[in-house]
């Protein structure tokens, strides 16, 4: 049995460097083998927001639109539930601010970096049929998962511009997650990982290096019925000090976020989140 679904997301998504604070409830919740999910969404962000929060721009004012397409496929790998996810955003809008006491402004329009994620359940969720999945829903157990995300430097990037849609460097994120049932329909999810970056040799201010960024997420998920659930969540990150042309910057990033997610089923195996 194959399940085809369309998920419509309305959430904040810029580029991968905004997603050090991403909120991804139920990311390690397993699916039956052969599940296919098409994802589309849109976000509008305004305020003190950068496509890449590590660039040295201050007094920022942005108005950014992002359209989002993704596809997920589940399959059997070594007897375990495994998901393959590919994501491609497109952003357009305007950002302005101050760099070295000089006003700067940039109008943006282009594809963000393409990303691919491979996620696998290591404990508690072997490959399953729809019947096995229904049994797991009724009798949840501790599940341990791991994922590896790769962001390819495919986005639009201009070497003479400080503000860009793409990032001109690779980013890698290994992550572990655990799902702990508190009650049959109440789950606690904990995720922790780290972003690693390659050098950007064409950065407008010189060769750019960045230290890893450590991130984590916490979700409390209440399930009501298939497709209908509510999550309260938080995330945090720190790290990411930069070195530009052998000049070490004192620019450690650290922040935290709280939020919520509601998932509502609609006819024909679609879902609104």
Beta strands, then each sheet from edge to edge (+ up, - down):
strand 1: 4-9
strand 2: 36-47
strand 3: 58-77
strand 4: 80-99
strand 5: 102-111
strand 6: 115-123
strand 7: 143-151
strand 8: 171-183
strand 9: 186-197
strand 10: 208-210
strand 11: 213-225
strand 12: 228-239
strand 13: 242-244
strand 14: 247-248
strand 15: 253-266
strand 16: 270-272
sheet 1: 5+ 4- 3+ 2- 1- 16- 15+ 12- 11+ 9- 8+ 7- 6+
sheet 2: 10+ 13- 14+
end
